[in-house]
């Protein structure tokens, strides 16, 4: 009985301590105001600077975290909506560290903020 109790405590504490950290570098060439990452408000991130955000877990597709970003550059608001075409390679990650670059990606004449590996 004691073994089961201690094993449960160890597993539970491991789950509580698990974290996903994402280091985000602003590579847009501009200051981003009101940066929000997955509904977590990070505030301002200057150009070429880095901020870290932590989660208990995050969804990944083919090993890449799915990150929704929004923020203001000048008077324009940018955002990235997460949408999936297929859920075949989806997985929930509870412990990892990722480094991503925030860039503006032109799509159909509009720019969106994305967290890119490169």
Secondary structure, 3 states (H helix, E strand, C coil): CHHHHHHHHHHHHHHHHCCEEEEEEECCCCCEEEEEECCEEEEEECCCCEEEEEECCEEEECCEECCCEEEEECCEEEECCCCCCCCCCEEEECCEEEEEEEEEEEECCEEEEEEECC
